[in-house]
Amino acid sequence: MTKTISRDKLVIIILTLIIISMSIFFYFYLTKQNPLESITQPVHSLPQGLFAFGNDKQTGLLKPLGVGVDGNKIIVADSAKHRLVWFDRNGKKLKSVGSFGNGPDKFNYPVAVAAGAGKIFVADLNNNRIVVLDQEGKYLESWPRDSKNNLRPVALALNSKGLLYVSDLLSQQVLVLDEQGRVVKRIGEPGSGERGLSYANGIALNEDESLLIVADSNNGRLQVFNADDGKHVKTIKEGIGFVLPRGITFDRERNAWIVVDTMQQAVIVLDANFKPIGQIAGFKEGDPFRFPNGVATDGTGRIYITDRENDRIVVLK
């Protein structure tokens, strides 16, 4: 009698496990999810301070605003010293290029850097130009080449086709330049309307380069445009609490947007759909940001922040 009951219980347990397994299988089948991906997919977490560099006596960064990545090198727009500084991934200074002036090898307050296709592009703000260098920092040319397209560039983004997106304070638009430095498109318009921009700063492309995201600084929001035709797609503002968003980049490793809000003294992390994940207030507890501005990623999960008033670069991961 006892054996019969035990056998019945075993049958019930086996049937229950089969039903549960089949239910799980049909769930993933109907929702078209890979069960392994669902198990291993990382949960969004905020990056943490890894190290900081640039504020030692030997390097002496002074109010850096822009940062870019070229392979395994970090390039900083050391704005108040009117130069670019190259570092390795450990924060060791490699070299610097430039000094104050308006000649070919000079800068007057460089504020942004973008690298790609063997070139480095520098937003030379007070010289009203974009300086094009080779990968070693040798001067190649300046844009615009004529006086018909004056600009005051504050942010840059380069796509895989060689088009350079420029946030321009003079026109209050984003200008699109081809590989010869010619303006081929203008995106946005001055103001606070649907397509409006007011002293827009940081700009970034999404992963497939179909969307251009603009940190519309003085309107306290992000503006999303179609990167090809310039049409307005949507505005990102509600529920986030932007004050003065400046730097922005897309972190492919986290599938998240990294936005630097200068007046909040914080880095704001949004998911791929622009939903807030959280904020980072400094390098570590008790060591806050002081007017952070620029941001770049290097493809390995590292995030580089120009911490302007602390005269340093903060590395998060």
Residue pairs with C-beta under 8 A, 6 or more apart in sequence:
24 35
28 34
28 35
28 38
44 254
44 256
44 269
44 271
44 277
46 269
46 277
46 278
46 279
46 280
47 254
47 269
47 280
47 301
47 303
47 316
47 317
48 284
48 316
48 317
49 282
49 283
49 284
49 287
49 314
49 315
49 316
50 302
50 315
50 316
50 317
51 91
51 315
52 91
52 283
52 307
52 310
52 312
52 313
52 314
52 315
53 59
53 87
53 91
53 92
53 312
53 313
53 315
54 61
54 64
54 76
54 85
54 87
54 91
54 311
54 312
54 313
55 61
55 310
55 311
55 312
58 93
59 85
59 93
60 81
60 311
61 76
61 78
61 81
61 85
61 311
61 312
61 313
62 78
62 79
62 80
62 81
62 311
63 79
63 80
63 308
63 309
63 311
64 76
64 77
64 78
64 79
64 293
64 294
64 306
64 308
64 311
64 312
64 313
65 77
65 79
65 110
65 111
65 112
65 293
65 294
65 306
65 308
66 76
66 77
66 79
66 110
66 111
66 112
66 113
66 123
66 155
66 293
66 294
66 306
67 74
67 75
67 76
67 77
67 113
67 294
67 295
67 296
67 304
67 305
67 306
67 313
68 74
68 75
68 112
68 113
68 114
68 115
68 120
68 296
69 75
69 115
69 296
69 297
69 298
69 299
69 304
70 115
70 116
70 120
70 135
72 88
72 89
72 298
73 86
73 87
73 88
73 89
73 94
74 86
74 87
74 88
74 89
74 91
74 296
74 298
74 304
74 313
75 84
75 85
75 86
75 87
75 113
75 115
75 120
76 84
76 85
76 86
76 87
76 113
76 306
76 313
77 84
77 110
77 111
77 112
77 113
77 122
77 123
77 294
77 306
78 84
78 85
78 96
78 110
79 109
79 110
79 111
80 109
82 98
82 99
82 100
82 101
82 106
82 107
82 108
82 109
82 110
83 96
83 97
83 98
83 99
83 107
83 110
84 96
84 97
84 98
84 107
84 110
84 113
84 120
84 122
84 133
84 137
85 93
85 95
85 96
86 93
86 94
86 95
86 96
86 97
86 137
87 93
87 94
87 313
88 94
89 298
89 302
91 313
91 315
95 137
97 105
97 133
97 137
98 105
98 106
98 107
98 110
99 105
99 106
99 107
100 106
100 107
100 108
101 107
101 108
102 108
102 127
104 139
104 142
105 139
106 127
107 122
107 124
107 127
107 131
108 124
108 125
108 126
108 127
109 124
109 125
109 126
110 122
110 123
110 124
110 125
110 131
111 123
111 125
111 153
111 154
111 155
112 122
112 123
112 153
112 154
112 155
112 156
112 294
113 120
113 121
113 122
113 123
113 156
114 120
114 121
114 156
114 157
114 158
114 164
115 121
115 135
115 158
116 158
116 160
116 162
117 158
117 162
118 134
118 135
119 132
119 133
119 134
119 135
119 140
120 132
120 133
120 134
120 135
120 137
121 130
121 131
121 132
121 133
121 156
121 158
121 164
122 130
122 131
122 132
122 133
123 130
123 153
123 154
123 155
123 156
123 166
124 130
124 131
124 142
124 153
125 152
125 153
125 154
128 150
128 151
128 152
128 170
129 142
129 143
129 144
129 151
129 153
130 142
130 143
130 144
130 151
130 153
130 156
130 164
130 166
130 177
130 181
131 139
131 142
132 139
132 140
132 141
132 142
132 143
132 181
133 139
133 140
134 140
141 181
143 177
143 181
144 150
144 151
144 181
144 182
144 183
145 181
149 175
149 183
150 170
151 166
151 168
151 170
151 171
151 175
152 168
152 169
152 170
153 166
153 167
153 168
153 169
154 167
154 168
154 169
154 200
154 201
155 166
155 167
155 200
155 201
155 202
155 203
155 215
155 247
156 164
156 165
156 166
156 167
156 203
157 164
157 165
157 203
157 204
157 205
157 212
158 164
158 165
159 165
159 205
159 209
159 227
160 209
162 178
162 179
163 176
163 177
163 178
163 179
163 184
164 176
164 177
165 174
165 175
165 176
165 177
165 187
165 203
165 205
165 212
165 227
166 174
166 175
166 176
166 177
166 203
167 174
167 200
167 201
167 202
167 203
167 214
168 174
168 175
169 199
171 186
171 190
172 188
172 189
172 190
172 191
172 197
172 198
172 199
172 200
173 186
173 187
173 188
173 189
173 190
173 197
174 186
174 187
174 188
174 197
174 200
174 203
174 212
174 214
174 225
175 183
175 185
175 186
175 187
176 183
176 184
176 185
176 186
176 187
177 183
177 184
178 184
185 230
186 230
187 212
187 214
187 225
187 230
188 195
188 196
188 197
188 200
188 214
188 223
188 225
188 230
188 232
189 195
189 196
189 197
190 196
190 197
190 198
191 197
191 198
192 198
192 219
194 232
194 235
195 223
195 225
195 232
196 216
196 219
196 223
197 214
197 216
197 219
197 223
198 216
198 217
198 218
198 219
199 217
199 218
200 214
200 215
200 216
200 217
200 223
201 215
201 217
201 245
201 246
201 247
202 214
202 215
202 245
202 246
202 247
202 248
202 249
202 259
202 260
202 294
202 295
203 212
203 213
203 214
203 215
203 248
204 212
204 213
204 248
204 249
204 250
204 257
205 211
205 212
205 213
205 227
205 250
206 213
206 250
207 250
207 252
209 227
210 226
210 227
210 228
211 224
211 225
211 226
211 227
211 233
212 224
212 225
212 226
212 227
213 222
213 223
213 224
213 225
213 236
213 248
213 250
213 257
214 222
214 223
214 224
214 225
214 248
215 222
215 245
215 246
215 247
215 248
215 259
216 222
216 223
216 245
217 244
217 245
217 246
218 244
220 237
220 242
220 243
220 244
220 245
221 235
221 236
221 237
221 242
221 245
222 235
222 236
222 237
222 242
222 245
222 248
222 259
222 274
223 232
223 235
223 236
224 232
224 233
224 234
224 235
224 236
225 231
225 232
225 233
226 232
226 233
236 270
236 274
239 276
240 268
240 270
240 274
240 276
241 264
242 259
242 261
242 264
242 268
243 261
243 262
243 263
243 264
244 261
244 262
244 263
244 264
245 259
245 260
245 261
245 262
245 268
246 260
246 261
246 262
246 292
246 293
246 294
247 258
247 259
247 260
247 292
247 293
247 294
247 295
247 305
247 306
248 257
248 258
248 259
248 260
248 295
249 257
249 258
249 295
249 296
249 297
249 303
250 256
250 257
250 258
250 297
251 257
251 258
251 297
251 301
251 303
252 297
252 299
253 297
253 299
253 300
253 301
254 269
254 301
255 271
255 272
256 269
256 270
256 271
256 272
256 277
257 269
257 270
257 271
257 272
257 274
258 267
258 268
258 269
258 295
258 297
258 303
259 267
259 268
259 269
259 270
259 295
260 266
260 267
260 268
260 292
260 293
260 294
260 295
260 305
261 267
261 268
262 291
262 292
262 293
262 308
264 279
265 281
265 282
265 288
265 289
265 290
265 291
265 292
266 279
266 280
266 281
266 289
266 292
267 279
267 280
267 289
267 292
267 295
267 303
267 305
267 316
268 276
268 278
268 279
269 276
269 277
269 278
269 279
269 280
270 276
270 277
271 277
280 316
281 288
281 289
282 288
282 289
282 314
283 289
283 307
283 314
289 305
289 307
289 310
289 314
290 307
290 308
290 309
290 310
291 307
291 308
291 309
292 305
292 306
292 307
292 308
292 314
293 306
293 308
294 305
294 306
295 303
295 304
295 305
295 306
296 303
296 304
297 303
297 304
298 304
301 317
302 315
302 316
302 317
303 315
303 316
303 317
304 313
304 314
304 315
305 313
305 314
305 315
305 316
306 313
307 313
307 314
